[in-house]
Amino acid sequence: MLYLLAVDALADLSDIITNIGTAATWFWTHFTNLLEMIMTNPLLLWTVALGIGSSVIFAVVKVVKKFGIRGKRFR
């Protein structure tokens, strides 16, 4: 009886792993399509690049402020 439960559990686990692989393939396919659309459209490319660049700059400023490094004007 215990053996049958273990075989059933392994079969279920195999189905779960297969479904996770299918979901990952679906996600990466759509992500690739999104990146391709952004890279081929100059208007989207510059907008996304500006957004990413400004986010990086704001993140660096936040980290610098958190560690207490300030300019001469704020002393």
N, C-alpha and C positions, 0 to 999 in steps of 0.2 A: 504494500500500500504506500509506504514512504517513497519507494523508488518511483512509483507512478507520479506522485506529487512533484518530485524533483525533476522528472522529465518534462512535466507540464510547465513548471516554473522556468526551465531552460528554454522551452519553446516560446513562452511569453517574452522572456528576456531577448531572445533572438528577434522577435517581431518588433520590440521596442527599439532595439539598436538599428534595425533596418529602417524603421520610420524616422528615427533621428537623422540617419544618413540622407533620407529622402528630403526631409525638411531643410537640412543644411544645403543640399544641392539647390533646392528651390530658392533659398535665401541668397546664396552667392550668385545665382543666375540673375536675379532681380537687381542685386547690388552692382553687378558688372554692367547690366543694361543702364542703370542710373549713372554710373561713372562715364560710360560711353556717351550718353546723352549730354552730360555736362561738358565733356572734353570736346565734343564736336560743335557745340553752340558757343560762340565767343561771348555773347551777352551773359549767358549762365556762367561761363568759365571765369570771367572777370568779377562777377558778383560773388561767386563762391570763394574765389581767391581773396577778395577784399574782406569778406566775412571771417575767413580762417586767419588771415593776417592780423586783423584787428583783435580777434579773440586771443591770439598768441601774445600780442603786445599788452593787452589788458591783464592777462594772466601773469606775465613777467612783472608788470608794475605792482600787482597785488602781492606777489611773492617778495619783491623788494621792500614794499611797505611793511609786510609782516615781520621781516627780520630787522626792521628799525633803521634801514639806511635811508637817510633823508637828504635833500638838497640843502644848500646854504640858506635859502630863503626861509626854511621851516625850523631853524635852530633857535 
